Amino acid sequence: MGNEHRFFGPSANEIMRLCIIFAFLALVGGCWALIEIFGSSYITRQHIVQPQPMPFSHKHHVGEEGIDCRYCHTSVERSASAGMPETQTCINCHSQIYTTDPVLEPVRASFISGNPIQWTRVHNLPGYVYFDHSIHLSKGVGCATCHGRVDQMNLTEQAAPLTMEWCLKCHRDPELQIRPRDEVFNMEYKQPKDQPRLGADLVTSYHVKDRQALTNCSTCHR
């Protein structure tokens, strides 16, 4: 009969092995590529400066002029939202200084019309994530821990990736980030060499929940 009726040739097994190997490598490579893409700034928006109605500089206002975070973000200590400043807050100073600067035209227009300035949110968590500024501040989490050194930013950018894994890293070991409450708004605060010991004491003193509660799904997803 010869080999004329043989469906698979002698090299079929080798070809199948190569196909399986290539399929496996493609699967692994595809998974790796997805992980890299979802962790990239294209998705997380980390280090990307968002367009704003005007180029507000935290470096100037906070770093150089020494304006406290709470002067503009008035509700940060008592509510989930830090709050955005009313135009009147800007006018308190800018009715006296830089009164004709073209850069501040959106402020003057907002004050005259009564319409709030339409700022673009920089730190924008998904709608299914619950985050409370007041709770974090009361437990000793500093502004710079999440927002970075805004006192050094001419234009505000998202300093941290804000991914679930990034949040969980802190929730699993809160003692590594917690600082004394009177240092929460200090942009220049540096952790002491004995941070684990200090943090452990503050976790107890500030009645921070245990790791199981902090990493429970319902803590952030309600």
N, C-alpha and C positions, 0 to 999 in steps of 0.2 A: 504493500500500500504506500510505502514511503512516508514523507512528511507533508504531503500535499493537503491532508485533512487536519493537520494539527492547528488549533486555533491560536495558542500561545507559543511563541518562539522560545528558544533556549534562554534568552536574556530577559524574559518577562519578569521573573522573580527579582532580578537586580533592578529593573526599571521601577517595579512596585516599591522596593525598599527606598529608592531615591525619591519617589513621589511622596512617600510617608514622611521622610526626613524633611523635604522641602515644605510640606504642608505644616509640619510641626514648627519649623523655623519661622514660617510666615505667620502662624498663630501667635507665637511668642513675640515676634517683632511687631505685630499689629497691636498686641496688648501693651507692649512697652511704649509704642508711639502714642497710644491713647493716653497713657499715664502722663507722658511728657507734655502732651498738648493740654490736658486738663489742669496740669500744674504750672503751665506757662502764664506769663503776664497777659497773653491774648485772652485767656479765660478769666484769670483772677483779677486783672486790671492793676496788679501791683506795679508801682513805680511809673504809672502812666498819669500824666497831668491832664485833667479834664478841662475843656474850654469853659470859661466863666464870663459873666457880663463885664467884669473888669478884673485886672490882675492884682487881686488882694494878696499882700505879702505878710504871712505870719512871721517871717524873719524880722521884718521891720517892726510890726506891732508888738510881738511877743518878745523876740530876742533883743531888739534894740531899745524899744520904748518900755519894755517890762510890763505890758498889760497882762493882767491875770486872765486865764481861760474863762473864769466865771463872769467876767465883765460882759462878754459877748454871748457866751453859752450859759445863760442864766439858770436854766432848769436842770443842769447836768447833775446836781447833787440830790435832786428830789424826784426825778422822774426817769422813765426809760429813755426818753429822748434828751439829747444835750441841748436842743433848741438852737435856732438861728437868730442872730441879732436883728432887732427891728431897725428900720432905717433911722429912727430917732437916736439910736445908740451911736450910729456913725456920725450923725449931725451934731451930737454933743461936742465933738472935737472939730469936725470939718465945717462948722459954721464960723470957725475962727481961723483955721489954718487950711491952706490949699483950697481956698474958696472958689477959685476960678480954674483950677487944674482940669483940663479936658478928661483926664483919666477918671475923675470923680463925677462925671456927668450922670452916669446911672444912679448915683446916690441922690443927687439934686433932683433928677426927674422923678425918682421914687417918692421923695419927700413932698414934692409939689402935687403929684397925682394921688398919693396915698396908696399906690399899688406896691406891694413888696418886691424887692429885688429877686429875680428868679435865678438863684444860685443852682449850680449843678452839683448834685451829691457826689462826694468823692468816695466815702466809705459806705457802700450800698449793699447791705446784706439781703439775701433772698427773702421773699415774703413769708416763707415757712420757718424762718429762724427768729426766735425771740431773744432779744438782747436788751438788758437794762443797765444804763450807765450808772444810775444811783447805787445799785447793788454792788457793782464792781468797785466803785470809789469807796463805799463804806467798808469794803473788805480789804482795802489797801492796794488796789491795782492802780498803778499810775497811768496818767494820760499817755505818756510816751511809750508805755508797754504795747499799746495797740496802734497808736497814731504816729509813733516815731518822733524824732526831734523836729516838731513843726516849727520850733523857734529858729531852725536853720534852713527852712524852706521858703524860698522866694515865692514859688507857686506850689500850692499844696498838692501832694501826691499821696497815694495809698501806700504806706510804708510796709505793711504786712500782707501776706497772701489772703488772710481771712478765710482760709479753707477750714473744713470741719476738723481735719487732722491737726491743723495749727491751733485751733481752739482747744481740742482735747489734750494736746500736749501740756497746756497750762492747767487744765482741769484735773489731769492725772497727778500732777505734782505742783499744787498751788504755792507751796512754801518756797519754790524757786523764784517766784515773781513778786510775791507780796512785799510791800514796803510799809513803813509807818504811815498812818493816815495824814500826818502833817507834812509828808513829803510827796503826796499824791500828785500835786500840781507842779512840783519842782522838775523842770525839764533837764536840769543838770545833775539830778540825783544819780549816784553811783552805788551799786550794791556793795555791802561790806564783804570782807573775805569769809566771814562766818554766816553768809546768807542762809544756808540750810538750817542752821540753828535758830537764827533770828526769825526766819520765815515760819519755822515750826512753832515758835512761841506766839507769833502773830496769828497763825491759823487757829490756835487755841483761844487766844485773847479776843479775836474778832468773830469767833463762833462760825468759822467757815465750815460748810458741810463736808462730810467725808467723801472720799474718792468715788464710792459707789453712787452716791447721790449726785455728785457733780458730773459724772459721766453717764447718768441715766438719760435716755432719749428724751423724756418729757421735760428735762431741765431746759433744753433749748428749742425743742419742737413741741409746741402746744396747740 
